[in-house]
Amino acid sequence: MKKLLYLCLAGLLIFASACKSYSDGPLISFKKPESRLVNIWVPEKVYDEQGNDISSQFEDISYLFNSDGTMEIRLLLAGVFQTQSSGTWSFINKKDQLVLNYSGSFITAVDTLTVLRLKSNSFWYKSQYGKEFHLLPEAR
């Protein structure tokens, strides 16, 4: 009986470790990554390539991810977030990376983000330029 218990525990540990997609969590989630991403996100902390806190440079920005695969990047202008760029998003590489394809008045870009954490209440990623973003859902 003990052998069966140990075998079941070992199987559970292997299953749990295989379910972890992102380096900073969650360990396991029953919501698909697409569902967890759909939200309006604002930066809580942003770090440059050397680990310096540069959050103040990103206080006036928000990211809207819609369930239909569209997205918007918004800037705070006169106290109201206004869309500056819009485009699409999709996961690649077993959902470890997020591709943003967007354009706006002054930019057209394709960015590939490495997802570090994706929970319903936190989204962390590293940009292709080495900056690390820790986002929270926008307070409504």
Secondary structure by P-SEA (a helix, b strand, c coil): caaaaaaaaaaaaaaaaaaccccccccccccccccccccbbbbcbbbcccccccccccccbbbbbccccbbbbbbbcccbbbbcccccccccccccbbbbbbccccccbbbbbbbccccccbbbbbcccbbbbbbccccc
